[in-house]
Amino acid sequence: MRTVVCVAAALWVLTGCSSPQTDSTDVTVFAAASLKSTFTELGARFEKDHPGTTVTFNFAGSSDLVTQLTQGAPADVFASADTNNMSKAVDAGLVSGDPVDFATNTLTIVTPPGNPRGVASFADLAAPGTQVVVCAPQVPCGSATETLERATGVSLSPVSEESAVTDVLGKITSGQADAGLVYVTDAVAAGDQVTTVVFPESSAAVNTYPIAALEEADRPDTAQMFVDLVTGTQGQEVLAAAGFAAP
C-alpha cells in the first residue's frame, strides 16, 4: 500500500502539479489599412491550416504602425504600404531578416456614385469648389499623392487629410466630399458605393508593399509562416483578386 501511495504521489507531481500545455501559436500582425480585406481572408486561411492558432490584426496607416512599434507595441509581423516606413522599422532594429516585397498598388480617383461633380481627370481635382479628400503626407497614399502633384504640376487643396486610406474612402461613401484619392484595391472593394475615375498619371506613383517578421516576435516560426503565406501562391492569388499587382 505504501508503494502504491508513493507512485500515485509521484504521478501527481509529474502531471497534476505541472502547468497545462497548449498548442496555441497565436500571431499578431500589424498591417497597412489597405490590406484589411485581403489579410483578413488570409488570416482565416492561416487559422484553418494551423488549428489552435489565432491571428490578431492591427490595421492602420503604415506610419502610425511604425510609431506604435517603436514605442514598444508587441507584434510578430509588419506589412507596410510602402518601402519608406518599412525602412524606418529596419533602421529601428525592429525587423528580423530582410523584408520581402509582396505587392504593388496605385492610386485612383473615387467619387460618390454617378460622379455628381463630373470629375474626369487628375487636374479636375483642383477645380474651384471641388471638395477633395486625400491621405496625410506621412501616410504612404499621401506620399503618393504628393508625387502625383509634382509629376502633373497640379496642386491640390484638399478639404481633409486622413491618416489612413480607408478614412478617405469613408468620406466618399458617406457623401462628405466630391472626390478622393485611394488605392485601386480600395475602389474595387467599395464596388458600387463609388464611381472610379482612372487617370493615366497614376503610373507615376506606384507603392511597393513589403512584409517582414519582427525581431521581438514571441513566435518567430509562426510569424515566418504567415509571411510565407502572404508571399506564396495562395497569398498572391488573394492579392491579385483584390486588384493588387505583383511586386
C-alpha positions in Angstrom: 0.0 0.0 0.0 2.9 2.3 0.9 4.4 1.7 -2.6 1.1 2.5 -4.4 0.7 5.8 -2.5 4.3 6.8 -3.4 3.7 6.0 -7.0 0.5 7.9 -7.0 2.2 10.9 -5.4 4.9 10.8 -7.9 2.4 10.8 -10.8 0.6 13.8 -9.2 3.9 15.7 -9.0 4.6 15.0 -12.7 1.1 15.7 -14.0 -1.2 17.4 -11.6 1.3 20.0 -10.4 2.6 20.8 -13.9 1.3 23.8 -15.9 -1.3 22.8 -18.6 0.3 22.6 -22.0 -1.4 24.1 -25.1 -0.7 24.1 -28.8 -1.7 27.7 -29.2 0.6 29.6 -31.6 -1.0 33.0 -31.8 0.4 35.6 -34.2 -0.1 39.4 -34.2 0.1 41.2 -37.5 0.5 44.9 -37.9 -0.7 45.7 -41.5 -1.4 48.8 -43.6 -5.1 49.8 -43.7 -5.4 49.0 -47.4 -4.6 45.3 -46.7 -7.6 44.8 -44.4 -9.8 42.8 -46.7 -7.1 40.6 -48.2 -5.2 40.0 -44.9 -8.4 39.2 -43.1 -9.1 36.5 -45.7 -5.5 35.2 -45.4 -5.7 35.2 -41.6 -8.8 32.9 -41.8 -6.9 30.6 -44.1 -3.9 30.5 -41.8 -6.1 29.7 -38.8 -7.8 26.9 -40.8 -4.4 25.4 -41.9 -3.0 25.7 -38.4 -5.6 24.6 -35.8 -5.3 26.2 -32.5 -3.7 29.4 -34.0 -5.3 32.8 -33.7 -4.3 35.6 -36.0 -4.8 39.1 -34.5 -4.6 42.1 -36.8 -3.9 45.8 -36.2 -4.8 47.7 -39.3 -3.8 51.4 -39.6 -1.7 53.8 -41.6 1.8 52.5 -42.1 3.4 55.5 -40.4 1.1 55.1 -37.4 2.0 51.4 -37.2 5.8 52.1 -37.2 5.2 54.7 -34.4 3.4 52.1 -32.3 6.1 49.5 -32.9 9.0 51.9 -32.0 7.1 52.7 -28.8 7.1 49.1 -27.8 3.8 47.7 -29.1 4.0 43.9 -29.3 3.7 42.3 -32.8 5.1 39.4 -34.8 4.7 40.6 -38.4 4.7 44.1 -40.1 3.3 44.7 -43.5 3.7 48.2 -44.9 2.1 50.0 -47.8 5.5 51.5 -48.8 9.2 50.8 -48.5 9.9 54.1 -46.7 8.0 53.0 -43.5 9.5 49.6 -43.6 12.9 51.2 -43.8 12.1 53.1 -40.6 11.3 49.8 -38.9 14.5 48.2 -40.2 16.6 51.2 -39.0 15.0 51.0 -35.6 16.1 47.4 -35.3 12.6 46.0 -35.3 12.8 43.7 -38.3 14.2 40.1 -38.3 15.9 39.3 -41.6 15.2 41.1 -44.9 11.7 42.4 -45.7 10.1 40.8 -48.8 8.1 42.8 -51.4 4.8 41.1 -52.0 2.6 43.5 -53.9 2.2 46.9 -55.6 -0.7 49.4 -55.7 -1.5 52.6 -57.4 -3.9 55.5 -56.7 -7.2 56.1 -58.5 -9.9 58.7 -58.1 -13.2 57.8 -56.5 -16.4 59.9 -56.3 -19.9 59.3 -54.9 -22.0 57.1 -57.2 -22.7 58.8 -60.5 -19.8 61.3 -60.2 -22.0 64.3 -59.5 -19.2 66.8 -60.0 -18.2 65.3 -63.3 -14.5 64.7 -62.3 -12.8 63.2 -65.4 -9.1 63.8 -64.7 -6.5 64.4 -62.0 -6.5 68.1 -63.0 -10.2 68.3 -62.3 -9.5 67.7 -58.6 -8.1 71.2 -58.4 -11.2 72.8 -59.9 -12.6 75.6 -57.8 -15.4 74.4 -55.5 -14.4 70.7 -55.7 -14.1 69.1 -52.3 -11.2 66.7 -52.4 -10.1 64.3 -49.7 -6.6 62.8 -49.6 -4.2 61.0 -47.3 -1.9 62.9 -45.0 1.6 63.3 -46.4 3.2 61.0 -43.8 0.9 58.1 -44.9 2.0 56.1 -48.0 -1.1 57.1 -50.0 -0.4 60.7 -49.1 3.2 60.5 -50.2 2.0 59.0 -53.5 -0.5 61.9 -53.9 2.4 64.4 -53.5 4.4 62.5 -56.1 1.4 62.8 -58.5 1.1 66.5 -57.8 4.8 67.0 -58.7 4.5 64.8 -61.8 1.4 66.6 -63.1 2.2 70.1 -61.9 -1.3 70.1 -60.4 -1.6 71.4 -56.8 -4.5 70.2 -54.7 -6.3 72.0 -51.9 -7.9 69.1 -50.0 -10.6 69.8 -47.5 -9.3 66.9 -45.4 -6.1 64.9 -45.0 -6.8 61.5 -43.5 -4.4 59.2 -41.5 -5.5 56.1 -43.5 -6.7 55.4 -47.0 -9.8 53.7 -45.6 -10.8 57.0 -44.0 -10.5 58.8 -47.3 -12.8 56.1 -48.8 -15.2 56.6 -45.9 -15.5 60.3 -46.6 -16.6 59.5 -50.2 -19.0 56.6 -49.4 -20.7 58.8 -46.8 -21.1 61.7 -49.3 -18.9 64.1 -47.3 -16.7 65.0 -50.3 -16.8 65.2 -54.1 -13.7 63.1 -54.8 -10.9 61.3 -53.1 -7.6 59.6 -54.0 -7.5 56.0 -52.8 -5.8 52.8 -53.9 -7.1 50.8 -56.8 -7.8 48.0 -54.4 -10.0 50.2 -52.2 -12.0 51.3 -55.1 -12.5 47.6 -56.1 -13.6 46.7 -52.6 -16.1 49.6 -52.5 -17.9 48.3 -55.5 -21.0 50.4 -56.5 -20.6 52.6 -53.4 -18.3 54.7 -55.5 -17.6 55.7 -59.1 -14.0 55.2 -60.1 -12.2 57.6 -62.4 -9.0 56.2 -63.9 -6.2 58.6 -64.8 -3.0 57.8 -66.7 -0.7 59.8 -64.5 -1.3 57.3 -61.7 1.6 55.2 -63.0 4.0 57.9 -61.8 3.4 56.8 -58.2 3.5 53.1 -57.6 3.6 51.9 -54.0 5.5 48.7 -53.2 4.4 46.7 -50.2 7.0 44.8 -48.1 6.4 42.4 -45.3 8.7 41.1 -42.5 8.7 39.1 -39.3 9.8 41.2 -36.3 12.8 40.8 -34.1 10.8 40.7 -30.9 8.2 38.2 -32.2 7.1 35.9 -29.4 6.6 33.2 -32.0 9.2 33.7 -34.8 8.4 30.4 -36.5 4.7 31.2 -36.7 5.4 34.8 -37.8 7.6 33.5 -40.7 4.9 31.0 -41.7 2.4 33.9 -42.1 5.0 35.8 -44.1 5.4 32.8 -46.3 1.6 32.5 -46.8 1.4 36.1 -48.0 4.4 35.9 -50.4 3.4 32.4 -51.6 1.0 31.2 -54.2 -2.2 31.4 -52.1 -1.4 34.9 -50.8 -0.6 36.2 -54.3 -3.8 34.8 -55.7 -5.9 36.6 -53.0 -4.0 39.8 -53.5 -4.4 39.7 -57.3 -8.1 39.1 -57.0 -8.4 42.3 -54.9 -6.6 44.3 -57.5 -3.0 44.3 -56.2 -0.3 44.0 -58.8 2.8 41.8 -58.5 5.9 43.4 -56.8 
